[in-house]
Amino acid sequence: MPGVILKPGEALESAIRRYKRTCEKSRIFAEVRRREYYEKPTEARKRCFAAAVKRSRKRLMRDNPMFLAKMKRKH
């Protein structure tokens, strides 16, 4: 669990901001959101597969500018 030590003369608001930033960097809020409800193993696999497809499409577009032109013509 991240912690923040209050510096001498530091306002409480800025310490809270620093705490929120450290929590965000350590991905605590994302973990809480992910564990908010039970996700079935099949749903998790489906989500991971969709993320992999998205990453591969993104890589394709970055590496091959013609891919983007084809996708625009298709629609």
Secondary structure, 3 states (H helix, E strand, C coil): CCCCCCCCCCCHHHHHHHHHHHHHHCCHHHHHHHCCCCCCHHHHHHHHHHHHHHHHHHHHHHHCHHHHHHHHHHC
